[in-house]
Amino acid sequence: MEVILKQDIKGLGYKDDKVTVANGYGRNFLLPKGMATLATESAKKMHAEILKQRAFKEDKLRKEATANSEKLADVSIKVGAKAGESGKIFGSVTTIQIAEALQKAGYAVERKNIEITEDSIKQLGTYTAKVRLYKEVAATVTFEVVSE
């Protein structure tokens, strides 16, 4: 039985994939739970058209993300933290603080898309973070941790 997946299913495939499954698995599990639709001729044509439109939109988003990554590569932000006289921070710098600093600089980035390259930042200094803007488009942002 050939079906079109409506969502990612571990071990089977990703959303919008056409896969062949056992008749019982498709009829008794995937179809009733709304995880897939039957791959009829009309469904295949609709699926192809949807993928074509989505590819156009994704190309546009990828170009915007690439342009934004070039702008972000030049940005250097400052993150304030309470620190002792030796330069050691009370606590550590998190992605929330970096997202807020980027927001103040005029870049709307969600904190879940920020990945700090170091394990934990507990000293004043200059560090880098990777900001994922789109699926495979990422930018490296330099930020400086300063004492408040």
Contacts in CASP RR format, 6 or more apart in sequence:
PFRMAT RR
TARGET T0000
AUTHOR 0000-0000-0000
METHOD contacts of the structure
MODEL  1
MEVILKQDIKGLGYKDDKVTVANGYGRNFLLPKGMATLATESAKKMHAEI
LKQRAFKEDKLRKEATANSEKLADVSIKVGAKAGESGKIFGSVTTIQIAE
ALQKAGYAVERKNIEITEDSIKQLGTYTAKVRLYKEVAATVTFEVVSE
1 20 0 8 1.000
1 21 0 8 1.000
1 22 0 8 1.000
1 23 0 8 1.000
1 24 0 8 1.000
1 26 0 8 1.000
1 27 0 8 1.000
1 38 0 8 1.000
2 18 0 8 1.000
2 19 0 8 1.000
2 20 0 8 1.000
2 38 0 8 1.000
2 39 0 8 1.000
3 18 0 8 1.000
3 19 0 8 1.000
3 20 0 8 1.000
3 21 0 8 1.000
3 26 0 8 1.000
3 30 0 8 1.000
3 31 0 8 1.000
3 36 0 8 1.000
3 37 0 8 1.000
3 38 0 8 1.000
3 39 0 8 1.000
4 16 0 8 1.000
4 17 0 8 1.000
4 18 0 8 1.000
4 36 0 8 1.000
4 37 0 8 1.000
4 38 0 8 1.000
4 39 0 8 1.000
4 43 0 8 1.000
4 44 0 8 1.000
4 47 0 8 1.000
5 12 0 8 1.000
5 13 0 8 1.000
5 14 0 8 1.000
5 15 0 8 1.000
5 16 0 8 1.000
5 17 0 8 1.000
5 18 0 8 1.000
5 19 0 8 1.000
5 30 0 8 1.000
5 35 0 8 1.000
5 36 0 8 1.000
6 15 0 8 1.000
6 34 0 8 1.000
6 35 0 8 1.000
6 36 0 8 1.000
6 37 0 8 1.000
7 15 0 8 1.000
7 35 0 8 1.000
8 14 0 8 1.000
8 15 0 8 1.000
9 30 0 8 1.000
9 35 0 8 1.000
12 19 0 8 1.000
12 21 0 8 1.000
13 19 0 8 1.000
16 47 0 8 1.000
16 50 0 8 1.000
16 51 0 8 1.000
18 39 0 8 1.000
18 44 0 8 1.000
18 47 0 8 1.000
21 30 0 8 1.000
21 36 0 8 1.000
26 36 0 8 1.000
29 35 0 8 1.000
30 36 0 8 1.000
31 37 0 8 1.000
31 38 0 8 1.000
37 43 0 8 1.000
39 47 0 8 1.000
61 134 0 8 1.000
62 134 0 8 1.000
62 135 0 8 1.000
62 137 0 8 1.000
65 133 0 8 1.000
65 134 0 8 1.000
65 137 0 8 1.000
66 137 0 8 1.000
68 107 0 8 1.000
68 133 0 8 1.000
68 139 0 8 1.000
69 131 0 8 1.000
69 133 0 8 1.000
69 137 0 8 1.000
69 138 0 8 1.000
69 139 0 8 1.000
70 139 0 8 1.000
71 107 0 8 1.000
72 107 0 8 1.000
72 131 0 8 1.000
72 133 0 8 1.000
72 139 0 8 1.000
72 141 0 8 1.000
73 139 0 8 1.000
73 140 0 8 1.000
73 141 0 8 1.000
75 102 0 8 1.000
75 105 0 8 1.000
75 107 0 8 1.000
75 141 0 8 1.000
75 142 0 8 1.000
76 141 0 8 1.000
76 142 0 8 1.000
76 143 0 8 1.000
76 144 0 8 1.000
77 98 0 8 1.000
77 101 0 8 1.000
77 102 0 8 1.000
77 104 0 8 1.000
77 105 0 8 1.000
77 141 0 8 1.000
77 142 0 8 1.000
77 143 0 8 1.000
77 144 0 8 1.000
78 101 0 8 1.000
78 143 0 8 1.000
78 144 0 8 1.000
78 145 0 8 1.000
78 146 0 8 1.000
79 93 0 8 1.000
79 97 0 8 1.000
79 98 0 8 1.000
79 101 0 8 1.000
79 143 0 8 1.000
79 144 0 8 1.000
79 145 0 8 1.000
79 146 0 8 1.000
80 97 0 8 1.000
80 145 0 8 1.000
80 146 0 8 1.000
80 147 0 8 1.000
80 148 0 8 1.000
81 89 0 8 1.000
81 90 0 8 1.000
81 91 0 8 1.000
81 93 0 8 1.000
81 97 0 8 1.000
81 124 0 8 1.000
81 145 0 8 1.000
81 146 0 8 1.000
81 147 0 8 1.000
81 148 0 8 1.000
82 89 0 8 1.000
82 90 0 8 1.000
82 147 0 8 1.000
82 148 0 8 1.000
83 89 0 8 1.000
83 90 0 8 1.000
83 124 0 8 1.000
83 147 0 8 1.000
83 148 0 8 1.000
84 90 0 8 1.000
84 147 0 8 1.000
87 123 0 8 1.000
87 124 0 8 1.000
87 147 0 8 1.000
88 122 0 8 1.000
88 123 0 8 1.000
89 121 0 8 1.000
89 122 0 8 1.000
89 123 0 8 1.000
89 124 0 8 1.000
89 145 0 8 1.000
91 122 0 8 1.000
92 120 0 8 1.000
92 121 0 8 1.000
92 122 0 8 1.000
93 116 0 8 1.000
93 121 0 8 1.000
93 127 0 8 1.000
93 145 0 8 1.000
94 111 0 8 1.000
94 116 0 8 1.000
95 111 0 8 1.000
95 112 0 8 1.000
95 114 0 8 1.000
95 115 0 8 1.000
95 116 0 8 1.000
95 129 0 8 1.000
96 111 0 8 1.000
98 111 0 8 1.000
98 114 0 8 1.000
98 116 0 8 1.000
98 129 0 8 1.000
98 141 0 8 1.000
98 143 0 8 1.000
99 109 0 8 1.000
99 110 0 8 1.000
99 111 0 8 1.000
99 114 0 8 1.000
101 143 0 8 1.000
102 108 0 8 1.000
102 109 0 8 1.000
102 131 0 8 1.000
102 141 0 8 1.000
103 109 0 8 1.000
109 131 0 8 1.000
109 133 0 8 1.000
113 131 0 8 1.000
113 132 0 8 1.000
113 133 0 8 1.000
114 129 0 8 1.000
114 130 0 8 1.000
114 131 0 8 1.000
114 132 0 8 1.000
115 129 0 8 1.000
115 130 0 8 1.000
115 131 0 8 1.000
115 132 0 8 1.000
116 127 0 8 1.000
116 129 0 8 1.000
117 127 0 8 1.000
117 128 0 8 1.000
117 129 0 8 1.000
117 130 0 8 1.000
118 127 0 8 1.000
121 127 0 8 1.000
121 145 0 8 1.000
123 145 0 8 1.000
124 145 0 8 1.000
124 146 0 8 1.000
124 147 0 8 1.000
125 144 0 8 1.000
125 145 0 8 1.000
125 146 0 8 1.000
126 142 0 8 1.000
126 143 0 8 1.000
126 144 0 8 1.000
126 145 0 8 1.000
127 142 0 8 1.000
127 143 0 8 1.000
127 144 0 8 1.000
127 145 0 8 1.000
128 140 0 8 1.000
128 141 0 8 1.000
128 142 0 8 1.000
128 143 0 8 1.000
129 140 0 8 1.000
129 141 0 8 1.000
129 143 0 8 1.000
130 138 0 8 1.000
130 139 0 8 1.000
130 140 0 8 1.000
130 141 0 8 1.000
131 138 0 8 1.000
131 139 0 8 1.000
131 140 0 8 1.000
131 141 0 8 1.000
132 138 0 8 1.000
133 139 0 8 1.000
END
